[in-house]
Amino acid sequence: MGMLRNLWQKGASSEGQKRVRRTTGAGEARPEREPERQSATSKQAAASTKFPEVTGPADPVLSATVLTLVAFGVVMVYSASAVFAHQRYGNGQYFLIRQSVFALFGLLLMAAVARIDYHRLRALTYPFLLGALGLLCVTAFGFGHSAGGAARWISVGPIHIQPAEIVKVAMICWLAYSLSKKSESIRSFSIGFLPHVLGAGIVMLLCLKQPDFGSAVMIGLITFFMLFAAGARLGYILGAGLLALPIVYFLVAGSEYRMRRITAFLSPFEYRHSAGYQIAESLMSFGAGGTTGVGIGDSHQKLLFLPEAHTDFISAIIGEELGFIGFLLMVGAFLLLVARGLRAAFAAVDEYGTYLAVGVTLFLGTQAFTNLAVAVGLLPTKGLVLPFISYGGSSLLVNSLAVGLLLNVSRPRSGASGNASEATAARPSAGTRALGGVA
């Protein structure tokens, strides 16, 4: 046995020398298959950096829903604002023209973002977030344009930019990027939970500095929902929520105007001529509309009775002019948008796409729910507009940007190898895995 082992080792040694070494003209030894190995390594590196191949168009149902909401919003802005625009600016089409221009640019932005592979946007995550935070700091420290007791806008000529809207999308992009990077440690408190909560807390403090309580609450909700979707420990999320309750109570109870909103919410008609005026007039709009409405353009409440008729309370004008049926159809459109957004999240090829779609869907759905709930008296007034329908350039452009990201994620893709059937058969979708394995 020992002799056989020695013979085998000696033969293997001589064979290895023949295979590994070659003598060149200069007497230099080099590996025989080094070029082939380098070629294979370069091919593997190129394959590893290849993005999943797009194999189809964006979700057509989601696209049609958003286009319908934008077109409907332009019509309703004109209907709700014509009298007010004529009284203030001497031109009944003032808000119609501006909203139409914003809608055109918003749709172009949405189409452009939907065409750029969202994986390429990962490199822009931190520049986008830092830029949005810089704009938010401008307003938070009193250098913005003030209106209604809060400095929430930056004036650029005739355009007013609201940084709080931009920072919401920037936070969604950052959370999606960070959560997907830390997916293996997401259940860790120090890595998966605390950094994201602290980041959201800083942004919320800047919003409260303006003050903008509604945006701060919105950012907090989006953060907790995305952490839950990513698989963070439920105990951490519930614990942070319980710790936040006393802070929310202090912020509300310590503010006179917020307490007025609470009392107006609880008894709107008792305070109809003071703090409850907007809610009372909004409820009267819905009551006047009945089942089928009074017809587009025939609202009485828009005749300077209902403040903010073309912005925060445009849904009340819709309820009056189109009735309960029209209002339900609009609510159905938003529910369809949310359903298609979650569908895109479940079908995403990676966790980054899943979290991006979840965050955008929550952002749009929560805004719509809050605005509609305020208009029908289910929540105190928050100052949040109705996505795609309320008048406002910043809101429309930011929402269009968000939907562009959602449409981008909704585009079917193959695996990184370029074979869709193999990628699908090899593993479940990233959305199924990220959201707990329930499709």
Secondary structure, 3 states (H helix, E strand, C coil): CHHHHHHHHHHHHHHHHHHHCCECCCCCECCCCHHHHHHHHHHHHHHHCCCCCECCCCCHHHHHHHHHHHHHHHHHHHHHHHHHHHHHHCCCCHHHHHHHHHHHHHHHHHHHHHHCCHHHHHHHHHHHHHHHHHHHHHHHCCCCEEECCEEEEEEECCEEECHHHHHHHHHHHHHHHHHHHCHHHCCCHHHHHHHHHHHHHHHHHHHHHCCCHHHHHHHHHHHHHHHHHHCCCHHHHHHHHHHHHHHHHHHHHCCHHHHHHHHHHHCCCCCCCCCCHHHHHHHHHHHHHCCCCCCCCCCCCCCCCCCCCCCCCHHHHHHHHHHHHHHHHHHHHHHHHHHHHHHHHHHCCCHHHHHHHHHHHHHHHHHHHHHHHHHCCCCCCCCCCCCCCCCCHHHHHHHHHHHHHHHHHHCCECCCCCCHHHHHHHCCCHHHHHCCCCC
